[in-house]
């Protein structure tokens, strides 16, 4: 007889993954009776119509596709409660699943049409060996229909839509739960090209943007609002629908309208502490917004930004010399070449007299938080474009010259530096 299962999705440095499958059982089982060898797990990733997806084999090989199905390794199995918390004896069995860059079948999102979307995931869990319970011996259990879905824990984010009559933008947002603290800052995050579309959840869960609302980061800011707008296509769209080198965006006015409306709706926002940043396409749009509205923001933090330096005039650059900016990029970025974008722009700002402009320039981007490893067991090396991973983990500490960044007499991380900025 088929049974239902639950899943738990966690937003990792590499995106959202199903990390646990929870199986209800008849009676209670003890830890000694359960092991991962007693289960086989097969997953199929499907579209909204229930059809099996053909998905890219890797992030850098989008045209090389294969049926998205197969067995997923069970890393551990143990009795638990219904939330997957381990117990010495329980009425559920939780399976810890392999996930991460080397186990992409556990990923909840993919880009079958170029933009990331949440996919349907159907697990078939088969018990392959007997398990003793206080209700007798469990044999041959089959779990193949879900009791829930694979939606992630969005850490208090909600969704909204701006009322711009010409170009309304969907967005995710977070309201800090701080009492009697006075006006709070606003952090604006602009997503990369893959997170455009019509589901604003993707804008803050496709990458680990939820890190900005973690207890650690919120404590740095004394509580901060977070706004994650979403474009239907991509921020670099200048109206042609193509990636080009014009340095223009058709979304500039719509984005500013969205920000203005959100600030107006939330009087608790400190108008002197509005910060803007984002990755890749969002890094491009961060630069576009500070150049177009040079006196609006208190600071900016562009990540692997894609605004070609040749499109920035000397006159425009001089208008942002006063603005605190912290760039993040990797030297081996194969997607956005730093020598065409961030490196010359940073050097021009310094030459023009910028006093609070910084640049963490990573040699490469390696996993240091998730425990992801490669086939040889070494720390997984991400594609060089993924500089948002250390930025969102607040690992950026050194400047372009390799020395620590100092603010108010002490060494600071990027987010500590950001929290200290005020117009």
C-alpha positions in Angstrom: 0.0 0.0 0.0 1.3 3.4 -0.9 1.8 6.0 1.8 2.5 9.8 1.8 5.6 11.6 2.8 6.7 15.1 3.8 9.8 17.0 2.6 11.9 19.8 4.2 13.6 22.3 1.9 16.5 24.4 3.0 17.9 27.4 1.2 21.6 26.8 0.8 24.5 28.7 -0.6 23.8 26.9 -3.9 20.0 27.4 -3.8 17.0 25.6 -2.4 17.2 21.8 -1.9 15.1 19.1 -0.4 17.4 18.0 2.5 15.0 15.7 4.3 12.2 13.3 3.5 10.0 12.4 6.4 8.0 9.1 6.5 5.1 8.5 8.8 5.1 4.9 10.2 2.7 2.7 12.1 3.8 2.6 15.7 7.1 3.7 17.1 10.5 2.8 16.0 13.8 3.0 17.9 17.1 4.3 16.6 18.8 1.0 16.6 16.2 -0.4 14.2 16.7 2.3 11.5 19.6 2.8 9.0 19.9 4.4 5.6 20.6 1.1 4.0 17.0 0.1 4.5 15.7 2.7 2.1 15.9 3.4 -1.6 14.9 6.9 -2.9 14.0 7.7 -6.5 13.0 11.2 -7.6 11.4 12.7 -10.7 11.4 16.4 -11.3 8.4 17.5 -13.3 6.6 20.6 -14.7 3.2 21.9 -13.6 1.5 19.4 -15.9 3.2 16.5 -14.3 5.5 15.8 -17.3 9.1 14.8 -16.7 11.5 17.7 -17.3 14.5 17.7 -19.6 16.9 19.9 -17.7 20.5 21.1 -18.1 23.2 18.9 -16.8 25.1 21.8 -15.3 24.9 25.6 -14.8 27.5 26.2 -17.5 26.0 23.7 -20.0 22.4 24.9 -20.4 21.9 23.3 -23.8 23.1 19.8 -22.7 19.9 18.4 -21.2 18.8 15.0 -19.9 15.6 13.6 -18.2 15.6 14.9 -14.6 15.2 11.6 -12.7 17.2 9.1 -10.8 18.2 7.7 -7.4 19.3 10.1 -4.6 21.7 8.9 -1.9 20.3 8.6 1.6 23.0 10.0 3.9 21.3 9.0 7.2 18.0 7.6 8.6 16.6 8.0 12.1 13.4 8.1 14.2 12.0 11.7 14.4 9.1 13.9 15.1 7.0 15.2 12.2 9.4 18.1 11.7 12.4 15.8 11.1 14.0 16.3 14.5 15.9 13.2 15.6 14.5 11.2 18.5 15.6 8.0 20.2 12.1 6.7 19.4 9.5 8.2 17.1 6.5 7.7 15.0 8.3 9.1 11.9 11.5 8.1 10.1 13.5 10.9 8.6 15.9 10.4 5.7 18.7 12.9 5.3 19.2 13.3 1.6 22.3 14.1 -0.4 22.1 17.6 -1.8 24.2 20.4 -3.3 26.2 20.9 -6.5 27.1 17.2 -6.7 23.5 16.1 -6.1 21.4 18.3 -8.3 18.4 16.0 -8.3 17.6 17.3 -4.9 17.3 20.9 -6.1 13.8 22.4 -6.1 14.5 24.9 -8.9 15.7 24.8 -12.4 15.5 26.8 -15.6 13.8 24.8 -18.3 13.0 28.0 -20.2 15.9 30.1 -19.1 14.5 31.5 -15.9 14.5 29.6 -12.6 11.2 28.2 -11.4 10.2 25.8 -8.7 9.7 22.4 -10.1 7.5 19.5 -8.9 9.3 16.8 -7.2 7.9 13.3 -6.9 9.8 10.9 -4.6 9.4 7.2 -4.5 10.7 5.8 -1.2 10.9 2.1 -0.9 11.7 0.2 2.3 14.2 -2.5 1.4 14.7 -4.3 4.7 12.5 -5.1 7.7 12.3 -2.6 10.6 11.0 -3.5 14.0 8.5 -1.2 15.7 6.3 -1.5 18.8 3.5 -2.3 16.4 5.2 -5.3 14.8 7.7 -5.7 11.9 7.4 -3.1 9.1 8.2 -4.6 5.7 7.9 -3.4 2.1 6.6 0.1 2.8 6.2 2.3 -0.3 5.9 6.1 -0.1 5.1 7.7 -3.4 2.7 10.6 -3.0 3.4 13.8 -1.1 1.5 15.1 1.9 3.1 18.6 1.4 5.2 20.4 -1.2 8.8 21.4 -1.6 8.3 25.1 -0.7 11.2 26.5 1.3 11.1 28.2 4.6 11.2 31.8 3.4 12.3 33.2 6.9 9.4 35.7 7.2 9.4 37.0 3.7 6.1 38.1 2.2 5.2 39.0 -1.4 3.7 42.1 -3.0 3.3 44.0 -6.3 4.0 47.7 -7.0 1.2 49.8 -8.4 3.1 51.4 -11.2 0.6 51.6 -14.0 3.1 51.1 -16.8 5.4 48.4 -15.3 4.3 46.9 -12.0 7.0 44.8 -10.3 6.5 41.9 -8.1 8.7 41.8 -5.0 9.4 40.0 -1.8 9.9 41.9 1.5 10.7 41.5 5.1 9.6 43.6 8.0 11.9 43.6 11.1 10.2 42.7 14.3 11.8 45.3 16.5 9.8 47.3 19.0 10.4 50.9 20.0 13.7 51.0 18.1 13.0 54.1 15.9 13.5 54.2 12.2 15.2 51.1 10.7 17.4 50.8 7.6 16.3 49.3 4.3 18.4 46.8 2.4 17.4 46.4 -1.3 18.5 43.2 -3.1 18.4 43.0 -6.9 18.4 39.5 -8.3 20.5 38.0 -11.1 19.3 37.1 -14.6 18.1 33.6 -13.7 15.7 34.9 -11.0 13.5 37.0 -13.2 9.9 36.0 -13.9 6.6 36.1 -12.2 7.2 34.3 -8.9 8.8 36.8 -6.5 9.7 33.9 -4.2 12.5 33.1 -6.6 14.0 36.6 -6.2 15.0 35.8 -2.6 15.3 32.0 -2.4 17.0 31.3 -5.8 20.1 32.4 -4.0 20.5 32.7 -0.2 19.1 36.2 0.1 17.3 35.1 3.2 20.7 35.4 4.9 19.9 39.1 5.1 17.1 38.4 7.6 19.1 35.9 9.7 19.4 36.8 13.4 23.1 37.5 12.9 22.6 40.0 10.2 19.5 41.6 11.6 21.5 42.2 14.9 24.2 44.0 12.9 21.6 46.5 11.7 19.5 46.6 14.8 16.7 45.2 12.6 16.4 46.0 8.9 13.7 46.0 6.3 14.6 44.0 3.2 13.1 44.5 -0.3 13.7 42.1 -3.2 12.1 43.4 -6.4 11.7 41.1 -9.4 11.8 41.9 -13.1 9.7 39.9 -15.5 12.7 39.5 -17.8 16.1 40.7 -16.8 17.5 44.0 -15.5 19.9 44.5 -18.4 17.0 44.5 -20.8 17.2 47.9 -22.6 13.9 47.3 -24.4 15.4 45.1 -27.1 14.9 41.8 -25.2 18.5 41.0 -25.8 21.7 41.1 -23.7 23.7 44.0 -25.1 26.4 46.5 -24.1 24.2 49.7 -24.0 24.4 50.0 -20.3 20.7 50.9 -20.2 17.6 49.3 -18.6 14.0 49.6 -19.4 13.2 49.0 -15.7 14.9 52.0 -14.1 11.8 54.1 -13.5 9.6 51.1 -12.6 12.2 50.0 -10.0 12.5 53.5 -8.5 8.7 53.7 -8.3 8.6 50.3 -6.5 11.2 51.4 -4.0 9.5 54.8 -3.4 6.1 53.1 -2.9 7.5 50.5 -0.4 9.3 53.3 1.6 6.0 55.3 1.6 4.1 52.3 2.9 6.6 51.7 5.7 7.1 54.9 7.7 9.5 53.0 10.0 12.2 53.0 7.3 15.0 55.4 7.9 15.2 57.5 4.7 18.9 58.2 5.4 19.8 54.5 5.6 18.6 53.0 2.3 21.2 50.5 0.9 21.1 48.9 -2.5 23.0 45.9 -3.9 22.6 42.8 -6.0 24.3 40.2 -8.0 25.3 39.9 -11.7 22.3 41.5 -13.6 21.3 42.8 -10.2 24.8 44.2 -9.8 24.4 45.9 -13.1 21.1 47.4 -11.9 22.7 48.5 -8.7 25.2 50.6 -10.6 22.5 51.8 -12.9 20.4 53.0 -10.0 23.2 54.8 -8.1 24.3 56.5 -11.4 20.7 57.6 -12.1 19.8 58.5 -8.5 23.2 59.5 -7.0 21.9 61.2 -3.9 19.1 58.8 -3.0 21.0 55.8 -1.5 23.3 55.8 1.6 25.5 53.0 0.2 25.8 50.4 -2.4 27.2 46.8 -2.6 27.3 45.6 -6.2 28.3 41.9 -6.6 29.8 40.6 -9.9 28.3 43.6 -11.5 27.7 43.6 -15.2 27.7 47.3 -16.2 30.4 47.8 -18.8 32.8 50.5 -17.7 32.9 52.0 -21.1 29.2 53.1 -20.8 30.0 55.2 -17.7 31.0 58.8 -18.5 33.4 60.7 -16.4 30.7 63.2 -15.6 28.4 60.4 -14.3 31.2 58.8 -12.3 31.9 62.1 -10.5 28.4 62.2 -9.2 28.9 59.0 -7.2 32.4 59.6 -5.8 30.8 60.6 -2.5 28.7 57.4 -2.3 30.1 54.5 -0.1 30.4 51.5 -2.4 31.8 48.0 -1.7 32.3 45.9 -4.9 32.6 42.1 -4.8 33.8 40.0 -7.7 36.1 37.0 -8.5 39.1 37.1 -10.8 38.1 33.9 -12.6 34.5 34.9 -13.4 33.7 33.4 -16.8 30.4 35.2 -17.2 31.0 38.8 -16.3 34.6 39.7 -17.1 35.9 41.9 -14.3 38.4 43.7 -16.6 35.5 45.0 -18.6 33.3 46.0 -15.7 34.3 46.4 -12.1 38.1 46.7 -12.2 38.3 49.8 -14.4 35.2 51.4 -12.7 36.8 50.9 -9.2 40.1 52.3 -10.4 38.4 55.3 -11.9 36.5 56.0 -8.7 39.6 55.9 -6.6 41.4 58.1 -9.1 38.5 60.6 -8.9 38.8 60.9 -5.1 36.4 58.3 -3.7 37.2 57.9 0.0 34.9 55.0 1.0 35.0 52.8 -2.0 36.2 49.2 -1.5 36.6 46.1 -3.6 37.0 42.5 -2.4 38.5 40.6 -5.4 38.4 36.9 -4.8 40.9 34.6 -6.6 38.2 31.9 -6.6 34.9 31.0 -4.9 35.1 27.9 -2.7 32.6 26.4 -0.3 33.5 27.1 3.3 30.0 26.9 5.0 27.9 24.1 3.6 30.4 21.2 3.6 30.0 20.6 -0.1 32.8 18.7 -1.6 33.9 17.6 -5.1 34.5 14.1 -6.4 37.9 14.0 -4.7 36.5 15.1 -1.3 38.0 18.6 -1.5 35.9 21.8 -0.8 33.7 22.4 -3.8 34.8 25.2 -6.0 31.9 27.2 -7.4 31.9 28.8 -10.8 33.8 32.1 -10.5 30.6 34.1 -11.2 29.1 33.1 -7.9 30.7 35.9 -5.8 27.3 36.5 -4.1 28.0 33.4 -1.9 30.8 35.0 0.2 29.0 38.3 0.1 25.8 36.9 1.6 27.8 34.9 4.1 29.5 38.2 5.1 33.0 36.8 4.2 34.1 39.9 2.5 36.8 41.6 4.7 39.7 42.7 2.5 40.1 45.5 0.0 41.6 45.5 -3.5 45.1 45.9 -2.0 44.6 42.8 0.2 44.4 44.8 3.4 41.4 44.7 5.8 38.8 47.3 5.4 38.7 49.7 8.3 35.6 51.7 9.4 35.5 54.0 12.5 38.9 52.7 13.6 38.2 49.0 13.4 38.4 46.2 10.9 34.9 45.4 9.4 33.2 42.9 7.1 31.1 44.2 4.2 27.8 44.0 6.2 29.3 45.6 9.3 30.5 48.4 7.0 27.1 48.7 5.4 25.3 48.9 8.7 27.5 51.9 9.7 26.6 53.9 6.7 24.2 56.9 6.9 23.7 59.9 4.6 
